[in-house]
């Protein structure tokens, strides 16, 4: 009997070792293929290699508890992979840095971590037809550790104010989001399991990359008390730690606000996104009274002769996009639009139309001309149009617009305005998860820019702004200070 048991264990161990060796070899082979041919991939080849890697990584995540090192390597290869391949193919300024980061292993990430910090890759995967989630934690010493997390369904089904949490997670309404965050104790234990908290509580910094519902919740703001002194940095992938470590350049800013929507403007470029124009029609959006005051106030705060301000009918979409290429810091205050055609949960970025379902309202956006073809209208700057530009010179892009962090949830991140900017090459993006309060936002963003002007990183500036707002009685609600998230802003 004992001999049979030992033999069975040997077979299982050998099988596990063989599985691990085969998959690690396959990951390495894919890395080499990307390194050798990334810039020459056709669009179809990029999609095929991306979807092939997704199948491999799903297998690695299923075995994550037994092989966390391979799971971490799979995560940093697959996260935002299609976006990375697109940017390499376009030969953007940092294409070599991106290509280099795709060759990363967990040892490379570990070496790049600051002292008392850890890298945290959240992953979702499908096992036996069920979507599951895991957390892979990499500290400055030792190997990666895998932790099972509650399935997304448990989060979505969690009751908040008599409704499923999913009604608030995917909502764009300020009050519903506020209820979710104010009721955070109800879901906090699901978002941050006790074993995960135990691993993180002694860290000074956590560099994390979200998955699934975490793209739509600022989980870094909904933490248990034991993690309140830990600084969280949201990354599109923890491999970003290997990219250029130069500090975020905010020395020269393009500020745009006070956009005039209901006046005819000179059309500089009629080649608009016809899908977006047909899809949104003529939006019914009002002039933002606090928008011009805000950008003008930021100009005063910055007191920089190299800054430029665009407003009124000058904020035409093509002109604005052209001007963005000249500035390392872009701040935009206008209406943000996201109108999903169906459920926002989509697994593949194969549909080219997804980016046309998110847009920024620019000058002339609500002006109606009965004689004009809908496809030729100006005033809607879609995420697809943004994605086709080269904004790799932009270090920081602040979207002070409603719902600018929303979009279709795919295995390559959220496809919306944020994805459009990422594909265009922007390094750090500040976006929103729900509606903004126009008047409160003036104070919030003015303070944020004061901290930026003092030399703080975007992450630190947001942290300090939130901390200050929490002390103000009239703003002491998550609806006001938790609406903004910073992606890739630790530098």
N, C-alpha and C positions, 0 to 999 in steps of 0.2 A: 504493500500500500504506500509506504513512505517513498519507495523508489519511483512509483508511478507519479506521485505528487511532485517530486523533484524534477522528473522528466518533463512534466507539464509546465512547471515554472520556467525551466530552461527554454522550452519552445516559445513561451509567451515573451520572455525577455529577448530572445533572438529575433522574434517577429517584430517587436517594438524597435529594437536596434536597427533592423533592416529597413523598416518603414521610415525611421528618422534619417538614416543615411541616404535613402533614395530621395526623400523630399528636400533635404538640405542640398543635395547635389543638383536637383532640379531647380531650386531657387537660385543657386549659384550660376547655373547654365543660363537662366533667364536674365540674370544680372549682366552676364557677359554679352548676351544678345542685344540688350538695351544699350550697353556701353558702345558696342560696335556699330549699331545700325539706327539708333534712336532718331537721329536727324534726318534719316532717309526713309523712315516709315511713311507709307501712304496713310490716309485717313482710315481706310478699312483695316490696314495692318495694325494701326494703333488700337482700334477697337477690339480686334481679335486677340491681340496679346494681352490687353487689359482684361477682357472677359476670361481668357485662359488662366491668367494669374488669379482672378477671383475664385475660380473653381479650386485651384491649388490651395489658396489661403483658407478657403472654407474647410477643406480637409485638415489643414494644419490647426485651425481653431478648434475643431472637434476633438483633436488630440492635444489641445493646449495644456491640460493639467499634467499630462505625462511628458510633454516636450515643450515647456514654455519658451525656451530659447529659440526654437524653430518658429513658434507662433509669433514671437516678437519680430523676428526677421521677416516673416510673412507680412506682418502688419505694416512695418515701415517701408516695405516694397510696394504694397498695394494701395496704401492711403493716398488719395489724390493723384493716383498714378496717371490716369488719362489726361488730367490737367497738365501734369509735368511733361508728358510725352508731346502734348500739343505745343507747349512753350518751347521745348527743345527743337521741335520741327520748324518753328517760326524763327529760330535763331536769335531769340531775345538776348538782351544784354547779359543776363545771368544764366544763360543756357548751359554753360560749362559747369557752373556751380550746381545746377539742378541735376545734371547728368552724374556728377560726382556723388551727390547725396543719394542717388538711387543705387549706388554700389554699397551702401552702408550696411553694417551688421550691428548687432546689439553692443558689441565691444566698442565700436566707433562712437555710438551714442553715449555709452557709459564714460568714455574718455572725455567727451565734450561737456559733460554735466559739471556744474559748479559744485563745490563742497556743500554737504548737507542738502542736496537736491535729489530729485528722482524724476525719471521719465515714466509717464503712465499712458499706455495705449489702451483705450477702450475699443472693443471689437464686437461686432454682431455677426452671427452665422446661423445657418440652417442645419438642424440635426433632427432626423426622423420627422421631417415636415414641420418642425417647430422652430421659430426664431428664438435664439438664445443670445446671451451677452456674457462677455468676460472682461476682466481687467488684467493687463500684464504690467507688472511693476518692476522697474529697473532702477536699483539704487547705485550709488557711487562704488560700492563694493558688492561682490557676489554675482550670482546669475539672476536672470529674470524669474519672477514668480507669477504664477497664474492664479487668479481667483475667479470662481463662478459668481455671476451676478444674477439678480432676478431677471426674468424674461421681460422684454418690452411690454408684453401684454399685461403683466402685473402692474406696471407703471400706468399704462393707458386705462386700466380698469379701476384703479385706485379712486375711491370716491372723494371728491372735493366739493363742498357746498352742495351736496345732493346730486352732483353730476359726475360722470366719469372724468378723470383727469385729462384724458385725450381732448375733451372739448375745450380745455384751457391751453393745453400744450400747443395745439395747432390753431388756436384762435388769434386773430389780429386785434381783438378788442382789449383796450387797456384795463377795463374793470375785471374781465375774466382772467387776464394774466395776473393782475394784482391779487386776486383771490387765491390763485395757485401759489404765489410766493408767500402770501400771508399765512397760508395753511401748510407751509413747508414742513412742519413737524409731522404731518400725516404721511408725507412721502419721503422725508429726509432719510429714514432708515432704509428705504428701497433704493434711493439714489446713491447713498453712501453706506454700504454694508459694514457691519462691525469689524470683520477681518480686514477690510480695506482701510478703514479708519485707523486701526491699530498699526498698519504699515506706514501710514502717512503722518501720523500725529507728531512725530519727532523731527519731521523734515522742515527745512526753512522755505524751500520752494518746490513746487510740483509743476512740471511741464507736461500738460496733458493734451491728448488728441481725442475729440469726441466721436461718438458713433450713434446712429439711430436717433432716438428722441432727444439726445443730448445736444443736437444741433439747434433745437428749438427752445431749450431751457438754458438759462445761464447757471449751470450747475455749480460754477465756481462761487456764486452768490448764495446758494442754498446749501450750506454746509452745517454739520453739527458743531456745537460749541467747542469741542476738542480740536477742531481744525480752523478755528477763527484766526489764529495767528500764523497760519500757513499761507504763503503767497502762491496763488494759482496763475499759471500762464497758459492761455488757450492757443494751441498750435494746430495748423491744418494737418501736420504730421510731425512726430518728434524728430524725424530726420532733418527738419528745418534747422535743428541745432547745429548741423554741420555746414550750413550755408554761410555766406558772407556775414561776418559779425560786426560790420561797421554800424555805428549808431544811426538811428533814424534821423534823416536830414529834414529839418523843418525851417531851414534858413530863409527860404523864399516860398511864399504861399499864394495860391490862387483861391480866392474866396468868391463864392457865388450864392446869392440869395436875393430876396425881393423880386422874384421872377414875375414878369407880367404875362399871364396866361391868355387873357382874352383880347389880345390885340394882334393884328396881322403883322408878321415880321418878314424881313427879307430872307429868302431861302438861299442859303449859301450852297447847300448840297441837297438836291432832291432825291438822292438814292437812300431813302429811308427803309426801315424794316417794314415791308408791306404787311407781313403777318401780324406784327404788333399793332399796326394801324387799323387793320380790319378787326382784330380781336378786341381792342379796347374801345374802338369807335372814338367818340368825342367825350372825354371824361368831364364830369361835372364837379370841378374842384375850385374852391375859392382861393383868392389871394391870401397868402400867409402874412398877416400884419406884422408879426414879430420877426419875420425872416430877414428883412433888410436891416432892421435894427440890430439883430444879432451879428450878422457878418460885418456891419459897420463898427459895432462895438469890439469885435475881435480885431479888426484893423487897428482900432485905437489901442487896445491892449498890447498888440504886437509892436506897434510903432516902428514898422519896418518899411523903408523906402522901396524895397525890392518886391513887396507884395502887390498884387493886383486884385481889384474887385470888379465883378461883373454882376449887373442887375438889370431889371426891367426887360425891355425887348432885346437888349444885347445878349441875354442869356439864351441865345439860339443854340440848339443841340449840336450842330456841326462845329460852330465857332467855339463853343465850350470845350468839346472834345479835342479840338485842335490845340487850344490853349493849355489843356492839361499836360501835353507833352513837354511843356517848358518849365514845369514847376515840380519840385520834389514833394511838396505838400499841397493837397487839394482838399478844400472844405466846401461841401455843397449842402445848401438848405433849400429843399423843395418838397413836393409831394412824391412819395414813392408808391408804386402800384404793383401789386401781385394778385393775379386772378387765375387760380388753377383751373384747368379744364375739367378735372376730376379729382380723385384722391391724390394727395401730395406724395404718397408713398410709391415711388417708382424705383426699380432696382438697377436699371441700366441707363447711361447717358446717351444711348444710341439715337434718341429722337432729337432732331435738330431744332424742333419748334419750342422746346422747353424754355430756352433763354428768351424767346419772344413773348413769354407770358409774364415777364417782369420788366418794369420800365420806370424811368424818371420823367416827371412832367416838366418840360422846359418851356421857353417863351413861345407863345402862340398855341399852346397845347389845347386850350378850350375854345379857340377862335373857330367859328364856323363859316364856311364858304360853300354855298350850295352847288357852285359850279365846279368845285375842285374834286378830283378823284380822291377817294379815301386813301388809296395806296400812296399818293403823293403828298399827303399832309405832313407838316412839320410840327414839332412840339413834343414828340414822344421819343426819348432816347432809351432804347431797349437794351437789356443785358446782352443781347446778341450783337448789337452794334458796338457796344463797349468792348466785347470780347474780341472783336476783329481789329481793334486799335492796338498800337504798341505803346503801352504806358509803363514800360519797364524802368523808366527813369523816376517814377513816382514811388517814394518811400512810404508815404502815409496818405490814405484817402479816407476822409470822414464823410459818411453818408448820414447827415443829420436829417433824415427823412423817415416817414412812417414805414414800418414793415420791411426795411431794406435788408434784413438778415433772413427773410423767408424765401421759400422757393420749393422746388421739387426735391424730395429726399432720394438720393441715389447712392450707389456704392462708390461714387467719386465725389461725395460731399453734396452740398445743397446747391441746386442749379437755380440761381436767381441773380440778383444784382451783384452779390458778393462773388459768385462764380465768374460773372462777366469780368469783373475787375481782376480776379486771380488769373484768368486766361490772358488778360491784357498785360499781365506782368507786375501788378502792384504788389509791393512787399507786405504792407500792413494795412488792414481794413478795420475801421470802426463802423459798426452797423447796428440796427435796431431790431427788436423782436416783437414790437407791437406799436400801437399808435403813440405819437408824441404829444405832449402838452406844449403848444407853441410858446406860451408865455414863460413857463418854467424852464423850457429848453434854452431860452436866452441866457438865464443865469448859469445853468449847468454847463453849457458849452463855452461860455466866457471864462468860467473858472477852469475848465479843462485846458483851455488854451493858455491861461496864465501859467499853469504848471508845466505845459509843454515848453513855453518860452523860458522857463527857469532851467531847462535842460533835462527834465525828466523823460523817461521812455513813455511811449503811449500807454503801456500797462500801468506804470507807476502813476501817470497823470490821471488815469481813470480811477485807480485805487484811491488816490488822495481826494479826487472830486466826490466820489461816492461817500467817503468817510466824512467829508465836510457837510454834505447834504443830509446825512443821517442825524446830524446835530441840530438841524434847523427844523423847528417844530412844524412849520407849515409844509415842509417837504418830506416829512418822516414817513414815507410810504414807498414800498418797492416800485409802485407805478411810476415814480419820478426818478429814482436813482438806479434801478436795475434794468432799465430798458436798453442800454447800450452794452454791446460786447466788443471786445478787442480780439482780433485774430492775428497771430504772428507779430505781436507788439512788444516782445520782451526786450528788444535791443534799444 
